Amino acid sequence: MDRPLLQVEKLKFRFRGQSQDVVEDISFRVGRNETLCIVGESGCGKSVTALALMGLLPRDSVRFGSGEIRFDGESFAPSDHDRIAAMRGDRMAMIFQEPMTSLNPAFRIGDQIAEAVEQHRKCGKAKARERAVEMLRRVGIPAPEQRMGEYPHQLSGGMRQRVMIAMALANDPELLIADEPTTALDVTVQAQILELIAELQAETGMGTIMITHDLGVVAEIATDVAVMYAGQVVEYGPAEAIFNDPQHPYTIGLMASVPSLTGPRRRLSTVPGSVPGIGQMPEGCRFSSRCPFAAPVCASRPDLAEIAPGHRAACHFAPLDQRLERRA
């Protein structure tokens, strides 16, 4: 197997004053020109994991218990903020969920993109602005020279998101993390943004981590999928395996909640309950309080075990088809 671009091993951390880890033993990998989609309900730890990888969590409030990050073969601890900061915006970049709160409203968009270029390419202002115009044109913004002088509030939501993409890709990063970049956009603009990211990925060969609630998007773009629940990865594997043969009860619940465009109309399935807060996590399997297969053995934490080549699930009863056959 080729060396992955990014490999995360046993990432674990909590915030000051909390009794339980907000993220616990997270492991995954991303190859060049591959897309890892991280899915799960709000509160499952998806975005905070991305912020930890980018070194954007407050240093004085986060406590890393363990973990190792390997980027292109180089190994470092997730608490090594200086090492991560040197790569952030250069070798690693991130697109945030809401561009209106991520872009500085007091500065023109051209200046914000050019600043990122100046910081990492060590070039003059003129060269940086040339690169900013080039990136605005590359992401499909018309009249980029004019847009350089505009403020974020003068642009539509889709345009602002394109500016965020231009800023993230200005230094040709090897890894792009996109945290629900299309959530606030209409479906037409959403499709354009996803197509743009795919085109840029194909051009540069960068690896991509996409955080999303939309399983339709996942089915369209994912190479691999990590399903998160309550700060843990509960299922992980190739997208085809996750969609065709889900093996964790939580994954099955997520899949069943997606409306179908064909066949008879039926009431949507739901996963009862909600994600427990920090300090309220059940002992053992964190999904046990909502799981239809819960049993006394679930009081112990299941390992994320391989059930097929590259396909892992954290459930005592996986493979579930064998469990159902025994109960029949």
DASUL-V165840 format. One record per residue. N is the residue number from 0. SS is DSSP state (hx for helix, st for strand, lp for the rest). PSI is psi as a letter, one per 40 degrees, with the letter a starting at -180 (NA if undefined). BURIAL is b if it has 9 or more other ideal C-beta (glycine too) atoms within 8 Angstrom, else e. Layout:
n = [N & N]
ss = [SS & SS]
psi = [PSI & PSI]
burial = [BURIAL & BURIAL]
//
This chain:
n = [0 & 1 & 2 & 3 & 4 & 5 & 6 & 7 & 8 & 9 & 10 & 11 & 12 & 13 & 14 & 15 & 16 & 17 & 18 & 19 & 20 & 21 & 22 & 23 & 24 & 25 & 26 & 27 & 28 & 29 & 30 & 31 & 32 & 33 & 34 & 35 & 36 & 37 & 38 & 39 & 40 & 41 & 42 & 43 & 44 & 45 & 46 & 47 & 48 & 49 & 50 & 51 & 52 & 53 & 54 & 55 & 56 & 57 & 58 & 59 & 60 & 61 & 62 & 63 & 64 & 65 & 66 & 67 & 68 & 69 & 70 & 71 & 72 & 73 & 74 & 75 & 76 & 77 & 78 & 79 & 80 & 81 & 82 & 83 & 84 & 85 & 86 & 87 & 88 & 89 & 90 & 91 & 92 & 93 & 94 & 95 & 96 & 97 & 98 & 99 & 100 & 101 & 102 & 103 & 104 & 105 & 106 & 107 & 108 & 109 & 110 & 111 & 112 & 113 & 114 & 115 & 116 & 117 & 118 & 119 & 120 & 121 & 122 & 123 & 124 & 125 & 126 & 127 & 128 & 129 & 130 & 131 & 132 & 133 & 134 & 135 & 136 & 137 & 138 & 139 & 140 & 141 & 142 & 143 & 144 & 145 & 146 & 147 & 148 & 149 & 150 & 151 & 152 & 153 & 154 & 155 & 156 & 157 & 158 & 159 & 160 & 161 & 162 & 163 & 164 & 165 & 166 & 167 & 168 & 169 & 170 & 171 & 172 & 173 & 174 & 175 & 176 & 177 & 178 & 179 & 180 & 181 & 182 & 183 & 184 & 185 & 186 & 187 & 188 & 189 & 190 & 191 & 192 & 193 & 194 & 195 & 196 & 197 & 198 & 199 & 200 & 201 & 202 & 203 & 204 & 205 & 206 & 207 & 208 & 209 & 210 & 211 & 212 & 213 & 214 & 215 & 216 & 217 & 218 & 219 & 220 & 221 & 222 & 223 & 224 & 225 & 226 & 227 & 228 & 229 & 230 & 231 & 232 & 233 & 234 & 235 & 236 & 237 & 238 & 239 & 240 & 241 & 242 & 243 & 244 & 245 & 246 & 247 & 248 & 249 & 250 & 251 & 252 & 253 & 254 & 255 & 256 & 257 & 258 & 259 & 260 & 261 & 262 & 263 & 264 & 265 & 266 & 267 & 268 & 269 & 270 & 271 & 272 & 273 & 274 & 275 & 276 & 277 & 278 & 279 & 280 & 281 & 282 & 283 & 284 & 285 & 286 & 287 & 288 & 289 & 290 & 291 & 292 & 293 & 294 & 295 & 296 & 297 & 298 & 299 & 300 & 301 & 302 & 303 & 304 & 305 & 306 & 307 & 308 & 309 & 310 & 311 & 312 & 313 & 314 & 315 & 316 & 317 & 318 & 319 & 320 & 321 & 322 & 323 & 324 & 325 & 326 & 327]
ss = [lp & lp & lp & lp & lp & st & st & st & st & st & st & st & st & st & st & lp & lp & lp & lp & lp & lp & lp & st & st & st & st & st & st & st & st & lp & lp & lp & lp & st & st & st & st & st & lp & lp & lp & lp & lp & lp & hx & hx & hx & hx & hx & hx & hx & hx & lp & lp & lp & lp & lp & lp & lp & lp & st & st & st & st & st & st & st & st & st & st & lp & lp & st & st & st & lp & lp & lp & lp & hx & hx & hx & hx & hx & hx & hx & st & lp & lp & lp & st & st & st & st & lp & lp & lp & hx & hx & hx & hx & lp & lp & lp & lp & lp & st & hx & hx & hx & hx & hx & hx & hx & hx & hx & hx & hx & hx & hx & lp & lp & lp & hx & hx & hx & hx & hx & hx & hx & hx & hx & hx & hx & hx & hx & hx & lp & lp & lp & lp & lp & hx & hx & hx & hx & lp & lp & lp & st & hx & hx & hx & lp & lp & hx & hx & hx & hx & hx & hx & hx & hx & hx & hx & hx & hx & hx & lp & lp & lp & lp & lp & st & st & st & st & st & lp & lp & lp & lp & lp & lp & lp & hx & hx & hx & hx & hx & hx & hx & hx & hx & hx & hx & hx & hx & hx & hx & hx & hx & hx & lp & lp & st & st & st & st & st & lp & lp & lp & hx & hx & hx & hx & hx & hx & hx & lp & lp & st & st & st & st & st & st & lp & lp & st & st & st & st & st & st & st & hx & hx & hx & hx & hx & hx & lp & lp & lp & lp & hx & hx & hx & hx & hx & hx & hx & hx & lp & lp & lp & lp & lp & lp & lp & lp & lp & lp & lp & lp & lp & lp & lp & lp & lp & lp & lp & lp & lp & lp & lp & lp & lp & lp & lp & lp & lp & lp & lp & hx & hx & hx & lp & lp & lp & lp & lp & hx & hx & hx & hx & lp & lp & lp & lp & lp & st & st & st & st & lp & lp & st & st & st & lp & lp & lp & lp & lp & lp & hx & hx & hx & hx & hx & hx & hx & hx & lp]
psi = [h & i & h & i & d & h & h & h & h & f & h & h & i & i & i & h & e & i & e & i & h & d & h & h & f & h & h & i & i & h & i & h & f & i & h & h & h & h & i & i & i & h & e & e & e & d & d & d & d & d & d & d & d & e & f & e & i & h & d & e & e & i & h & h & d & a & i & h & h & h & h & f & e & h & h & i & i & e & e & g & d & d & d & d & d & d & d & h & e & c & d & h & i & h & h & i & d & h & d & d & e & d & i & h & e & e & i & i & d & d & d & d & d & d & d & d & d & d & d & d & e & f & i & i & d & d & d & d & d & d & d & d & d & d & d & d & d & d & e & f & h & i & f & d & d & d & d & d & e & i & i & d & e & e & i & i & d & d & d & d & d & d & d & d & d & d & d & d & e & d & e & g & i & d & h & h & h & h & g & f & e & e & d & e & i & i & d & d & d & d & d & d & d & d & d & d & d & d & d & d & d & d & d & e & e & i & i & h & h & h & h & i & e & h & d & d & d & d & d & d & e & h & d & i & h & h & h & i & h & f & e & i & h & e & i & h & a & i & d & d & d & d & d & d & f & h & e & h & d & d & d & d & d & d & d & e & e & h & i & i & e & i & a & i & h & i & h & i & i & i & h & i & a & i & h & i & i & h & e & e & h & i & i & b & h & e & e & d & e & e & h & e & e & h & i & d & d & e & e & i & h & i & i & g & i & h & e & i & h & e & h & i & i & g & h & d & e & i & h & d & d & d & d & d & d & d & d & NA]
burial = [e & e & e & b & b & b & b & b & b & b & b & b & b & b & b & e & e & b & e & e & b & b & b & e & b & b & b & b & b & b & b & b & e & b & b & b & b & b & b & b & b & e & e & b & b & b & b & b & b & b & b & b & b & b & b & e & b & e & e & e & e & b & e & b & e & e & b & b & b & b & b & b & e & e & e & b & e & b & e & e & e & e & e & b & e & e & b & b & b & b & e & b & b & b & b & b & e & e & b & b & e & e & b & e & e & e & e & b & b & b & e & b & b & b & b & b & b & b & e & b & b & e & e & e & e & e & b & b & b & e & b & b & b & e & b & b & b & b & b & e & b & e & e & b & e & e & b & b & e & b & b & b & e & e & b & e & b & b & b & b & b & b & b & b & b & b & b & b & b & b & b & e & b & b & b & b & b & b & b & b & b & b & b & e & b & e & e & e & b & b & e & b & b & b & e & b & b & b & e & b & b & e & e & e & e & b & b & b & b & b & b & b & e & e & b & e & b & b & e & e & b & b & e & b & b & b & b & b & b & b & b & b & b & b & b & b & b & b & b & e & b & b & b & e & e & b & b & b & b & b & b & b & b & b & b & e & b & e & e & e & e & e & e & e & e & e & e & e & e & e & b & e & e & e & b & b & e & b & e & e & b & e & e & b & b & b & b & b & e & e & b & e & b & e & e & e & e & b & e & e & e & b & e & b & b & e & b & e & e & e & b & b & b & b & b & b & e & b & e & b & e & e & b & e & e & e & e & e]
//
